[in-house]
Amino acid sequence: ERKKAIFSVIHGGTDVELRTKSLEYLTSLPWDGYAIGGSLGNGRDELKQLLGWMMPLFNENGRRDKCRHLLGIADLESVKNAVIHGVDSMDSSYPTKLARHGTLMTKEGLIRIKRGKHAKSYGIKIDEGCECLTCAHYDRAYLCHLFKANELLGLELATQHNIYFMNQLMSQMRIDILNGNI
């Protein structure tokens, strides 16, 4: 009994003809799912365009019953757009990359914790209402201090927060899909 899935990776850049040929050929083979990879365009708008014309092709000829995975996307707007267009799963280093550079994800937008204005933000959570361990135990001032002092703990706490934030975002999107809101 095999416990791992094998996906094909559909390439072709933003070229409709090349990507369609790749999709047609690779979806004719017995893969467990389909990954959308390679060049996804130069920015959000090109990615949105690409998904707009390509994702409906996955609904043809029995392809809908297999997972569609988007490789290496980045920002939150692109994540939301991918889900709206029917992407089932995705991977991204975005939350951890942001954390390594001192940027924290919040419901109100990105926070650059190294900025001086956070140095005296005593008692202020990174993201109000967040229940991650970082927010439960540390405030913005402490994280600012850790980053300014080049303490590795700052990277770890920021990473924990961003991953928690992303998991909560995806959980909410899953609920929205099940409730017919997406």
LOFI-674511 format. One record per residue (C-alpha): chain; residue number from 1; z, y, x; residue in one letter. Coordinates in steps of 0.02 Angstrom, whole numbers, plus 50000, padded with zeros to 5 digits. Last residue first. Layout:
<atoms>
A/NUM/Z/Y/X/A
...
</atoms>
This chain:
<atoms>
A/182/49921/51549/49206/I
A/181/50041/51586/49062/N
A/180/50014/51415/48983/G
A/179/50198/51365/48990/N
A/178/50163/51228/49118/L
A/177/50066/51352/49226/I
A/176/50205/51483/49215/D
A/175/50334/51352/49263/I
A/174/50230/51304/49416/R
A/173/50211/51489/49459/M
A/172/50400/51508/49451/Q
A/171/50424/51360/49569/S
A/170/50292/51434/49686/M
A/169/50385/51600/49695/L
A/168/50552/51512/49720/Q
A/167/50479/51409/49863/N
A/166/50406/51567/49941/M
A/165/50573/51658/49933/F
A/164/50664/51509/50008/Y
A/163/50537/51503/50149/I
A/162/50558/51690/50178/N
A/161/50749/51679/50179/H
A/160/50758/51532/50298/Q
A/159/50633/51616/50414/T
A/158/50733/51778/50416/A
A/157/50892/51681/50454/L
A/156/50810/51584/50596/E
A/155/50726/51734/50674/L
A/154/50887/51834/50668/G
A/153/50983/51688/50745/L
A/152/50868/51702/50895/L
A/151/50954/51864/50945/E
A/150/50834/51996/51010/N
A/149/50972/52129/50999/A
A/148/50865/52237/50883/K
A/147/50825/52082/50779/F
A/146/51007/52030/50763/L
A/145/51063/52208/50723/H
A/144/50933/52225/50584/C
A/143/50992/52057/50515/L
A/142/51171/52121/50514/Y
A/141/51123/52285/50429/A
A/140/51020/52196/50297/R
A/139/51166/52091/50239/D
A/138/51223/51914/50278/Y
A/137/51310/51770/50188/H
A/136/51228/51739/50019/A
A/135/51066/51825/50069/C
A/134/51042/51707/50216/T
A/133/51097/51555/50117/L
A/132/50964/51587/49985/C
A/131/51019/51645/49812/E
A/130/50908/51798/49795/C
A/129/50965/51912/49653/G
A/128/50945/52070/49755/E
A/127/50831/52038/49903/D
A/126/50888/52073/50081/I
A/125/51063/52101/50018/K
A/124/51148/52268/50043/I
A/123/51329/52256/50100/G
A/122/51301/52367/50250/Y
A/121/51130/52448/50257/S
A/120/51179/52548/50412/K
A/119/51047/52479/50532/A
A/118/50922/52458/50388/H
A/117/50854/52636/50404/K
A/116/50819/52603/50587/G
A/115/50673/52487/50553/R
A/114/50694/52311/50621/K
A/113/50708/52238/50445/I
A/112/50529/52274/50396/R
A/111/50546/52238/50211/I
A/110/50397/52173/50112/L
A/109/50383/52199/49925/G
A/108/50503/52228/49781/E
A/107/50524/52042/49742/K
A/106/50564/52019/49926/T
A/105/50482/51947/50082/M
A/104/50560/51990/50249/L
A/103/50471/52059/50402/T
A/102/50553/52046/50572/G
A/101/50402/51983/50670/H
A/100/50459/51802/50674/R
A/99/50496/51815/50487/A
A/98/50318/51870/50449/L
A/97/50250/51721/50545/K
A/96/50369/51606/50452/T
A/95/50314/51666/50280/P
A/94/50128/51672/50329/Y
A/93/50115/51500/50409/S
A/92/50020/51440/50257/S
A/91/49981/51281/50165/D
A/90/49905/51258/49994/M
A/89/49915/51153/49838/S
A/88/49833/51137/49667/D
A/87/49703/51276/49679/V
A/86/49648/51320/49502/G
A/85/49582/51499/49511/H
A/84/49748/51572/49454/I
A/83/49836/51472/49590/V
A/82/49721/51542/49724/A
A/81/49744/51720/49659/N
A/80/49933/51704/49668/K
A/79/49924/51641/49848/V
A/78/49799/51777/49894/S
A/77/49914/51913/49824/E
A/76/50060/51837/49919/L
A/75/49976/51850/50089/D
A/74/49909/51711/50198/A
A/73/49798/51563/50167/I
A/72/49793/51419/50289/G
A/71/49700/51280/50200/L
A/70/49676/51276/50011/L
A/69/49705/51106/49932/H
A/68/49614/51040/49778/R
A/67/49695/50879/49714/C
A/66/49586/50751/49626/K
A/65/49565/50729/49438/D
A/64/49451/50880/49424/R
A/63/49311/50800/49525/R
A/62/49251/50694/49379/G
A/61/49072/50763/49382/N
A/60/49114/50948/49362/E
A/59/49282/51039/49368/N
A/58/49275/51057/49557/F
A/57/49119/51164/49540/L
A/56/49224/51289/49439/P
A/55/49326/51319/49599/M
A/54/49176/51379/49701/M
A/53/49117/51535/49610/W
A/52/49284/51624/49589/G
A/51/49363/51543/49742/L
A/50/49234/51625/49855/L
A/49/49248/51792/49766/Q
A/48/49438/51791/49783/K
A/47/49423/51745/49967/L
A/46/49298/51886/49992/E
A/45/49415/52010/49907/D
A/44/49569/51953/49999/R
A/43/49502/51976/50174/G
A/42/49355/51931/50283/N
A/41/49298/51768/50209/G
A/40/49369/51594/50190/L
A/39/49305/51533/50358/S
A/38/49342/51349/50373/G
A/37/49441/51260/50241/G
A/36/49447/51206/50060/I
A/35/49531/51036/50056/A
A/34/49478/50902/49934/Y
A/33/49576/50753/49874/G
A/32/49600/50565/49890/D
A/31/49427/50546/49965/W
A/30/49301/50418/49899/P
A/29/49136/50507/49942/L
A/28/49028/50606/49820/S
A/27/49152/50752/49834/T
A/26/49102/50770/50017/L
A/25/48916/50786/49980/Y
A/24/48925/50908/49835/E
A/23/49061/51014/49917/L
A/22/48969/51029/50083/S
A/21/48806/51071/49993/K
A/20/48899/51201/49887/T
A/19/48978/51276/50043/R
A/18/48810/51292/50129/L
A/17/48722/51367/49977/E
A/16/48861/51489/49930/V
A/15/48883/51555/50107/D
A/14/49062/51618/50118/T
A/13/49102/51496/50257/G
A/12/49020/51327/50236/G
A/11/49162/51204/50246/H
A/10/49243/51078/50129/I
A/9/49378/50976/50214/V
A/8/49394/50797/50153/S
A/7/49566/50737/50108/F
A/6/49657/50576/50153/I
A/5/49819/50540/50061/A
A/4/49961/50445/50139/K
A/3/50068/50308/50064/K
A/2/49943/50164/50076/R
A/1/50000/50000/50000/E
</atoms>
